[in-house]
Amino acid sequence: MAINYPPEILRAGRALVGWKQSQLAQAAGVSRHTLLRVEEGQNVMLETLTSVVRALEDQGVEFTGATTAYGVGVRWRTPSGRTGEDPAEDDVPKKG
C-alpha cells in the first residue's frame, strides 16, 4: 500500500465514512491532535499514516491512484458501500 495520499484525499475518505475526527482517530489508534496533523499535511510517522489509511479501508473505503484520465480519489470498495461499524461515542477518548 503506497502512502502518498494528499491530506485532501484522507479528509475525503473520512467524509465518505461520515466520521468526526475523533472517531477516525479512535479507529486508527492515534490522538485527535495527531489526526489533525495528518489532515493538515504535516509530517507524521509512516506508521501513523498507515493506521489512518487502514482504519478507513476497514470501513470499505478504497483509495484510487491517479491515471491519465483522473486524479487520486476515494470510493466505496463494494457496491453496497460501507462495511464497518462506528466507534461508540463512549469509546472516543475525551479531552479533560
Summary of the structure (lengths in Angstrom):
residues: 96
radius of gyration: 13.2
end to end distance: 35.8
largest distance: 48.2
contacts: 235
relative contact order: 0.21
helix: 44%
strand: 8%
